[in-house]
Amino acid sequence: MPLSEQEQRLLDEMERHLLQNDADVVTAPSGDRSLSYRNLIYGALLLLAGIGGLVAAVALGSQLGSVFSIAVGVIAFLAMLAGVMLAFTPVRRTGGATPRDDRSSRGTDSSFMDRMNDRWDRRQEGR
């Protein structure tokens, strides 16, 4: 069942409002930040080293003394925390990532919504 003129106008107005006011939500997946595989690997290695240090601190706690084992445990925990932060901190891409105008990008690299709008227009025209 096709939309009425009022429903179509309301839908277009909502879409324009979304694109104008919530542009950061609309363009979030194509932003200029992403996770780096290098940082993921280094973060995972740092996390594993921290877990190993924590296990070593607990295992050697009775032999080396409580102050030393607490210090090693705290350092190991900080290493694990730094590893997680390093692994999941997004890095800024360099070059090539430029914001594009939604209406000027029609063609082969048009967005999903542009293609859906074109299909809707063709359907409304009876093609």
C-alpha positions as a Markdown table, in Angstrom:
| # | Residue | x | y | z |
|---|---|---|---|---|
| 1 | Met | 0.0 | 0.0 | 0.0 |
| 2 | Pro | 1.6 | 3.3 | -1.1 |
| 3 | Leu | 2.1 | 6.2 | 1.3 |
| 4 | Ser | -0.2 | 9.2 | 1.1 |
| 5 | Glu | 1.2 | 12.6 | 0.2 |
| 6 | Gln | 1.1 | 13.7 | 3.9 |
| 7 | Glu | 2.9 | 10.6 | 5.0 |
| 8 | Gln | 5.5 | 11.0 | 2.3 |
| 9 | Arg | 6.0 | 14.6 | 3.3 |
| 10 | Leu | 6.4 | 13.7 | 6.9 |
| 11 | Leu | 8.8 | 11.0 | 6.1 |
| 12 | Asp | 10.9 | 13.3 | 4.0 |
| 13 | Glu | 10.9 | 16.0 | 6.7 |
| 14 | Met | 12.0 | 13.4 | 9.3 |
| 15 | Glu | 14.8 | 12.3 | 7.1 |
| 16 | Arg | 16.0 | 15.9 | 6.5 |
| 17 | His | 15.8 | 16.6 | 10.2 |
| 18 | Leu | 17.8 | 13.4 | 11.0 |
| 19 | Leu | 20.5 | 14.3 | 8.5 |
| 20 | Gln | 20.8 | 17.9 | 9.7 |
| 21 | Asn | 20.7 | 17.4 | 13.5 |
| 22 | Asp | 22.1 | 13.9 | 13.9 |
| 23 | Ala | 24.8 | 13.9 | 11.3 |
| 24 | Asp | 27.3 | 12.2 | 13.8 |
| 25 | Val | 24.9 | 9.3 | 14.2 |
| 26 | Val | 24.3 | 8.9 | 10.5 |
| 27 | Thr | 28.0 | 9.0 | 9.6 |
| 28 | Ala | 29.3 | 7.1 | 12.5 |
| 29 | Pro | 30.3 | 3.9 | 10.6 |
| 30 | Ser | 32.2 | 5.9 | 8.0 |
| 31 | Gly | 34.1 | 8.1 | 10.5 |
| 32 | Asp | 37.8 | 8.8 | 10.3 |
| 33 | Arg | 38.7 | 6.6 | 13.4 |
| 34 | Ser | 39.1 | 2.8 | 13.4 |
| 35 | Leu | 40.8 | 0.1 | 15.4 |
| 36 | Ser | 44.4 | -0.7 | 14.5 |
| 37 | Tyr | 45.4 | -4.4 | 14.2 |
| 38 | Arg | 48.9 | -3.5 | 15.4 |
| 39 | Asn | 47.4 | -1.9 | 18.6 |
| 40 | Leu | 45.1 | -5.0 | 19.0 |
| 41 | Ile | 48.1 | -7.3 | 18.9 |
| 42 | Tyr | 50.3 | -5.2 | 21.2 |
| 43 | Gly | 47.4 | -4.7 | 23.6 |
| 44 | Ala | 46.7 | -8.5 | 23.7 |
| 45 | Leu | 50.3 | -9.2 | 24.4 |
| 46 | Leu | 50.4 | -6.7 | 27.1 |
| 47 | Leu | 47.3 | -8.1 | 28.6 |
| 48 | Leu | 48.8 | -11.6 | 28.6 |
| 49 | Ala | 52.0 | -10.4 | 30.1 |
| 50 | Gly | 49.9 | -8.7 | 32.9 |
| 51 | Ile | 48.0 | -11.9 | 33.5 |
| 52 | Gly | 51.3 | -13.8 | 33.7 |
| 53 | Gly | 52.7 | -11.2 | 36.1 |
| 54 | Leu | 49.6 | -11.5 | 38.3 |
| 55 | Val | 49.8 | -15.3 | 38.4 |
| 56 | Ala | 53.5 | -15.0 | 39.2 |
| 57 | Ala | 52.9 | -12.5 | 42.0 |
| 58 | Val | 50.3 | -14.8 | 43.6 |
| 59 | Ala | 52.4 | -18.0 | 43.2 |
| 60 | Leu | 55.6 | -16.4 | 44.6 |
| 61 | Gly | 53.9 | -14.3 | 47.2 |
| 62 | Ser | 54.8 | -16.5 | 50.1 |
| 63 | Gln | 58.4 | -16.9 | 49.0 |
| 64 | Leu | 59.3 | -13.3 | 48.2 |
| 65 | Gly | 57.4 | -11.4 | 50.8 |
| 66 | Ser | 54.0 | -9.7 | 50.8 |
| 67 | Val | 55.2 | -6.2 | 49.9 |
| 68 | Phe | 57.1 | -7.4 | 46.8 |
| 69 | Ser | 54.2 | -9.6 | 45.7 |
| 70 | Ile | 51.7 | -6.7 | 46.1 |
| 71 | Ala | 53.9 | -4.4 | 44.1 |
| 72 | Val | 54.3 | -7.0 | 41.3 |
| 73 | Gly | 50.5 | -7.6 | 41.4 |
| 74 | Val | 49.7 | -3.9 | 41.1 |
| 75 | Ile | 52.2 | -3.5 | 38.2 |
| 76 | Ala | 50.7 | -6.5 | 36.5 |
| 77 | Phe | 47.2 | -5.1 | 36.9 |
| 78 | Leu | 48.3 | -1.8 | 35.4 |
| 79 | Ala | 49.9 | -3.7 | 32.5 |
| 80 | Met | 46.6 | -5.5 | 31.9 |
| 81 | Leu | 44.6 | -2.2 | 32.1 |
| 82 | Ala | 47.1 | -0.6 | 29.7 |
| 83 | Gly | 46.8 | -3.5 | 27.3 |
| 84 | Val | 43.0 | -3.3 | 27.1 |
| 85 | Met | 43.1 | 0.5 | 26.7 |
| 86 | Leu | 45.7 | 0.1 | 23.9 |
| 87 | Ala | 43.8 | -2.6 | 22.1 |
| 88 | Phe | 40.5 | -0.7 | 22.0 |
| 89 | Thr | 41.6 | 2.9 | 21.5 |
| 90 | Pro | 40.7 | 4.0 | 18.0 |
| 91 | Val | 43.4 | 5.6 | 15.9 |
| 92 | Arg | 42.8 | 8.4 | 13.4 |
| 93 | Arg | 43.2 | 7.4 | 9.8 |
| 94 | Thr | 45.6 | 9.5 | 7.7 |
| 95 | Gly | 44.6 | 10.5 | 4.2 |
| 96 | Gly | 41.7 | 9.5 | 2.1 |
| 97 | Ala | 39.1 | 9.9 | 4.7 |
| 98 | Thr | 37.2 | 13.1 | 3.7 |
| 99 | Pro | 33.6 | 13.7 | 4.6 |
| 100 | Arg | 31.3 | 13.7 | 1.6 |
| 101 | Asp | 28.2 | 15.5 | 0.7 |
| 102 | Asp | 25.2 | 13.1 | 0.8 |
| 103 | Arg | 23.4 | 14.6 | -2.3 |
| 104 | Ser | 26.6 | 15.0 | -4.4 |
| 105 | Ser | 27.7 | 11.4 | -4.1 |
| 106 | Arg | 24.9 | 9.9 | -6.3 |
| 107 | Gly | 26.2 | 7.3 | -8.8 |
| 108 | Thr | 28.1 | 4.1 | -8.3 |
| 109 | Asp | 29.2 | 4.9 | -4.7 |
| 110 | Ser | 25.8 | 6.2 | -3.5 |
| 111 | Ser | 24.6 | 5.4 | -0.1 |
| 112 | Phe | 22.0 | 2.9 | 0.8 |
| 113 | Met | 19.4 | 5.6 | 1.5 |
| 114 | Asp | 20.1 | 7.3 | -1.8 |
| 115 | Arg | 19.5 | 4.0 | -3.6 |
| 116 | Met | 16.3 | 3.3 | -1.7 |
| 117 | Asn | 15.1 | 6.9 | -2.4 |
| 118 | Asp | 15.8 | 6.3 | -6.1 |
| 119 | Arg | 13.9 | 3.0 | -6.1 |
| 120 | Trp | 11.0 | 4.7 | -4.3 |
| 121 | Asp | 10.9 | 7.5 | -6.8 |
| 122 | Arg | 10.9 | 5.0 | -9.7 |
| 123 | Arg | 8.1 | 3.1 | -8.1 |
| 124 | Gln | 6.0 | 6.2 | -7.6 |
| 125 | Glu | 6.5 | 7.2 | -11.2 |
| 126 | Gly | 5.2 | 3.8 | -12.3 |
| 127 | Arg | 8.4 | 2.6 | -14.0 |
